[in-house]
Amino acid sequence: MKLICWNCRGLGNLTTIQELKQLLVANNPDIVFLCQTKLDVSIQNYSKHYLDSLVHMKNHSNLRFTGFYGHPDPNLRNRSWEMLRRYDVCWAKENESKIIIKVAWNNNATNLIRKFDRVRMKLGVWQRGRYSRMKKQIHKLETNINKIIDASIQVNDVVSLKKARSKVSHLYAKDEYY
């Protein structure tokens, strides 16, 4: 995917407009992001559905700007919504994440950017640990399933096999959201 981010200052100038047109024709971008700012803006990350940028303010503080956009084809917009729903699966329903957010947010810092950064950092550590534990649990269940299959199966083993397969299926589905 190609993205062009252009500071609009100077678009009243015919030469600048021609230069932008040539740039668009030469690069054929999927997304064009035009902005009017007298600040330094740097793109942090992007995908087909969002643009994450950092605006460097004149007072030497930073402002994070993230834009989310849906699929241009109305028939495919459900994919964009599904991406947003992942938040609900990964964090919103988890009591641990709510506590992490509350503790990080209620710290003594009054600067909003610092609060957001602290929440992001704490949730990132928690998310990586949670994902790692889930992967280990999947591996353990897969090993257990293989042991049951390789052994001479008895009635109790069939029940254990069904339970293990059900748990691993649930974890596979969860893994897809991460």
N, C-alpha and C positions, 0 to 999 in steps of 0.2 A: 504494500500500500504506500502511496506517495502522498505526502502532506506538504503544503506550502503555507508558511506563516509569514504574513507581510504586514509591516507597520504602515498604516495608511497615510501617515504624514507625507504630504507632497503629492497626493493623488489628484489635486487640482491642477497639477502641472502636466501638460500634454505629453512631454517626454517621459515622465514617470509612468503614465498610463500605458504608453506604447511599450515601455520596458516590461511592465507587468504582463501585458498581453503576450509578448514574445516568450516570457518565462513560462506562462501557462501553456502555450502551444508547444514549446520545446519539451516540457516535462510531463504534460498530461496528468496532473495530480488528481487523486481521488477526492481530496479535501483541500479547500482553500480557506484559510483562517485569516481574515482581515481585522486588524485592530488599530485603534488610534490611541497611542500612548507616547508619553515622553519619558517613559521608564524603560529599564532593561528587562525584557521578558525572555525567559529560557524555557524551552520545552523539556519537561522531565520524562514524560512517557506518553504514549498514545496507542490507540488501537483503532479498529473500525468504528468503535462506539464511544470513545472518549478521548479527550485531550487534557493532559495534566501539565500545567505550567507553573513556573515560579516567577513572580513579579518582584523585582528588586526595587524597593521604594527609595526615595531620595533621603529619607532619614535613616538609611542603612538597615531597615527591617525588611522582611520578606512577606509576601502575601501569596498564598497558594490559590491558584484558580484552576478549577477542574470543570470542564464542560462535558456533558453527556448528550449524545444524540442518537435517535433511533434510526432504524434502517429506512432508506428512502422509499423502498417498495412497501406500500401499506400491507401487503400480504405477508411480509416477513418481519413486521414490527414486533411480533410476539417473541422473536429471538432476542430483541433488545430488552424487553420486559423480563424475559427469563434470566438474562444476565443480572438485572437488578434484584431479582428474587433470590439470587445466590447469597446475597447479604443476609437475607432472612434465615436461610439454612445454616450458613457458616457462623453467624454471630448473634443475630437478634434474639433467637430463642434460647441462647445459652446464658444461664445465670452467671457463670464465671466471667463472661465478657462484659455483662452489665456491671459487675462489681469492679472489674479492671477499669472500665470507662469512668465510673463514678469516682474511684480513688484517684486516678490520674487527673481527672478534670477538677476535682475539689482541692487539689494541691494549692499552696499559697500563691502561686504565680498568677498575676492578673493579665499578662499578655496573652491574648487569644491564640496567636500563632504558636507560642510555647505550649499552651494547653493542647492544641491539636497535635503538635509534634509528639508530646508525651503520650497521648492516647494512641497515636499511630505506632509509636515505638513499642509500647507495652502490649498492644493487641498483636503486633507482628511477632513478638517473642512468643506470646501465648499461642498464636495460630500455628507457628512452626513446630512448637512442642506438641501440640494437639495432633497435627498432621503426622508427625514422626511416630507418635504413639499409635495412631490408627494404622499406619503402614506396618508396624511391628505386630499389631493384633491381627491384621490380614495375613501376614506371613505365618504366624502361629496357627491360625485356623486352617490355612492351606496345608501346613505340615500335618496337622491333626487329621484332616480329611484324607490325605494320602496314606497315613498310617492305618486308618480304619479300612480303607479300600484294599490295601496290601495284605492286611491280616485276614484270617478266616472269619467271615462275617457271621455274627450271631444276632439274635433279635434285639438286644440292647444296643448293639453297634449301629443298627439301622436307624434307630431313634436318634442316637448321637450324631450320625452322619447327616440326617435331615436338619437337626438343629444347627450344626456347624455350617452347612451349606446355606441355610437361611441367614445366619449371622454374617457370613462372608459376602453374600449377595447384597445385604443391607449396607455393608461397609464399602463395597464396590460402587454402589449408587452414590453414597456420600462422597467417595473419593472423586467422582466425576465433577462434583461441585467445587472442589478445591482446585 
